[in-house]
Amino acid sequence: MSWWARTRLSTKIFLAFSSLILAVLVATLGLTQLVVSRSAESTLNRELLTTGQVFEDLLRERAARLKSSSVLLVNDFALKRVLATHFDRTTYDAETLASAAESYQQRAGVELVWITDDSGVLLTVSPGKLHGERSIAGFSPIREALQTEDAASTVAEVDGRLYQLVAVPVFAPDVIGFLVLGHVIDDALATRLKEETGSDISFLTETRVFASSLRARDRERALPAGARRAQVLRESTRTSTLLDAGNERFLSLAVPIGAQVTQPLYALVQGSYDEALAPLYALQLRIAGIGTAALIVALLIGMGLSGGIIGPVRTLVAGMQEVLKGNLRYRSKIEREDELGFLARSFNEMVGGLEEREHIKDTFGRFVSRDVAAAVLDGRVPLAGERREVSILFQDIRGFTALSEKLDPATLLRMLNQFFTEVVAAVESEGGVVKQFTGDGVMALFGAPESRPDHAERAVRAALSIVARLATLNVTLREQGLPALEIGVGVHVGEVVAGLIGPDERVEYGVVGEPVNLASRVESLTKEVRATILVSRDIAARLGPEFVLGRTDELPVKGRSQPVAVVEILSSRGTHFGEVAH
């Protein structure tokens, strides 16, 4: 594929763009499917609304028919005559009244007939037989008819079934009783509504289903129980919502019904969302076929595009991983004339620069601290210098002159290098910089060139670490037949001028100022007071509770008219270093 290697990246992008157009085409087909699906949902929603409207119209029609039949019956002279007999128990004929109720039930074509006296006490019922007197004066619609002496209607529960009831007063000429007619609302009515509208309908409350057009095996999944049903009824009141019943989805619309039941009554109209989408399945298959063909084309284009781009990119990534591992001699061997080839050449140039920089840093770091070398190379050391508050640590080996007279130069140098290795490790572990070696001692800075707000505590911890490491080193020295070393450490804090010092041909990073001299004087006082670590009072004031302080003295120092207050550092909490150097 040499032609592909010579092809410009713009051409590759054009091919990628072509595949993007194809993807947009597939997306357009998917959007078309979405629009059609929404259209089907809208159609189903309209059918549900129509079913709800048909049910409401049916209720009004049945109520009007019941009222019309009731009015005709209460004007029947025979009803008035037999009903009036209840005022005189000697002439009251209960059997004749019950027979009349059965006759009225057949004539009106209703499922329930009640006849009460003028106070709402039941005199007879049909179907069934009345056992004893029972007042229904508080039962709607009798309650409303008693109050208004006019016809009243409602939907109510009677013996566990749902009825649409109408109560009409019987006048002769005053009210002598009430006639109540009722149509049952049952599965047959729900089924009839489904046949007329095509949508299932259920009459229910949050805890009970009174009637439904759904088959018994479908009710459990289409009509969830408990809190889930209550949620469906609340969310779908006058607005359709989608109910996921597991293997089938239903679009549901709840129509509130004014009824005399213990909980709000609803007519829940439902249609199968999946059945409504059934005609779209063929369209979905066609869209899937077009999408699959487009995907195959896109994959073929993508394979060619990725082969020309991902391969070189992976090579460069592997090269970057080699560089991250420290292999700065790695060079990419990608030979191309396009933008990826330019990227490979730039990568090689970058790695070469890093290799040269690392070589300079390694060389530089052999003569100065690595932190100082990094700061200088990164340009973080101002050429004009800067004022900084730093903590300065001086360390000195006691009796070094006598020691150097006893040992041959090679042994002495080996012992010093072992000691300074531990000193440098202790200083750098606390973020400090070894500024210089003073023959048998070191000068270290904390807070420069890297600014550290807790430089005083870092300096004291480094001093304690030097003493601790010396204790371990002395054991090794004794095993080698060499004398143990004793040291003194002094620490002071103050503002100095920090920067590059020296002519252009030879410069070094350093600090100048009175605090440097005073730190050296504090270290020299350790010999006079026989202490291992002394710090100035300014340092002691900045230490936290983790440090154990010893005696405090004010001692004269060379070059100062006033004595210097110094504090002995014994240890940090949990570790005691006071005597390790003795």
WODA-V176199 format. One line per field, one symbol per residue. ss: DSSP state (@ for helix, = for strand, . for the rest). psi: psi as a letter, one per 30 degrees, with the letter a starting at -180 (. if undefined). burial: I if it has 16 or more other C-alpha atoms within 10 Angstrom, else O. A space follows every 10 residues. Layout:
# WODA-V176199
ss: ???
psi: ???
burial: ???
This chain:
# WODA-V176199
ss: .@@@@@..@@ @@@@@@@@@@ @@@@@@@@@@ @@@@@@@@@@ @@@@@@@@@@ @@@@@@@@@@ @@@@@@@@@@ @@@@..@@@@ @@@@@@@... ...@@@@@@@ @@@@@@@@.. .======... ======.... ....=..... .@@@@@@@.. .=======.. ========== =...====== =====.@@@@ @@@@@@@..= ====....== ==...@@@@@ @@...@@@@@ @@@@@.=... ====....== =======.== ....====== ==@@@@.@@@ @@@@@@@@@@ @@@@@@@@@@ @@@@@@@@@@ @@@@@@@@@@ @@@@...... ........@@ @@@@@@@@@@ @@@@@@@@@@ @@@@@....@ @@@@@@@... .....===== =======..@ @@@@@@..@@ @@@@@@@@@@ @@@@@@@@@. ..=====... ======.... ....@@@@@@ @@@@@@@@@@ @@@@@@@@@. ......==== ========== =......=== ==.@@@@@@@ @@@@@@@@@. ..====@@@@ ......==== =====..... ...======= ==..==.... ..
psi: heeeffklfe eeeeeeeeee eeeeeeeeee eeeeeeeeee eeeeeeeeee eeeeeeeeee eeeeeeeeee eeefgkeeee eeeffffjff fkjeeeeeee eeeeeeefhl fkkkklafgg kkellklakk jlkkkgfgkk geeeeeefhl kkllklkjhf lkkjkkkkkj kiflkfakkk kkkkjaeeee eeeeeeffkk kkjlaffkje lkfkleffee efillbeeee eeeefgjfkk lkkjgcgkkk kkkkjkkjli lflkkljjkk kjeeeffeff eeeeeeeeee eeeeeeeeee eeeeeeefee eeeeeeeeee eeeffgigfk kkgkjlgaee eeeeeeeeee eeeeeeeeee eeeeffflke eeeeeeefgg jkefllkkkl kkkkkkkkge eeeffeklee eeeeeeeeef eeeeeeeffg glkjelkhdg alkkkkgkfk kjfheeeeee eeeeeeeeee eeeeeeeeff glllkklkkk klklklkkak kllefjllkl kkleeeeeee eeeffeeegh lekklleeee fgkaffkjkb lkljkklkfk fklkklkkke llkfkkgegf f.
burial: OOOIIOIOIO OIOOIIOOIO OIIOOIOOII OOIOOOIOOI IOOIIOIIIO IIOOIIOOIO OIIOOIIOII IOIIOOOOII OIIIIIOOOO OOOIOOIIOI IIOIIOOIOI IIIIIIIIII IIIIIIOOOO OOOOOOIOOI IIIIIIOOIO IIIIIIIOOO OIIIIIIIII OOOOOIIIII IIIIIIIOII IOIIOOIOII IIIIIIOOOI IIIIOOOOOO IIIIIOOOIO OIIOIIIOOI IIIOOOOOII IIIIIIIOII OOOOIIIIII IIIIOIIOOI OOOOOOIOOO IOOIIOOIOO IOOOIOOIOO OIIOOIOOII OOIOOOOIOO IIOIOIOOOI IOIIIOIIOO IIOOIOOOOO IOOIOOOIII IIIIIIOOOO IOOOOOOIII IIIIIIIIOI OOOOOOOOOO OIOOIIOOII OIIIIIIIOI IIIIIIOOOI IIIIIIIIII OOOOIIIIII IIIIIIIIII IOIIOOIOOO OOOOIIIIII IIIIIIIIII IOOOOOOIII IOOOIIOIII IIIIIIOOOO IIIIIIIIII OOIOOOIIIO OIOOOOOOOO OOOIIIIIII IIOOOOIIOI IO
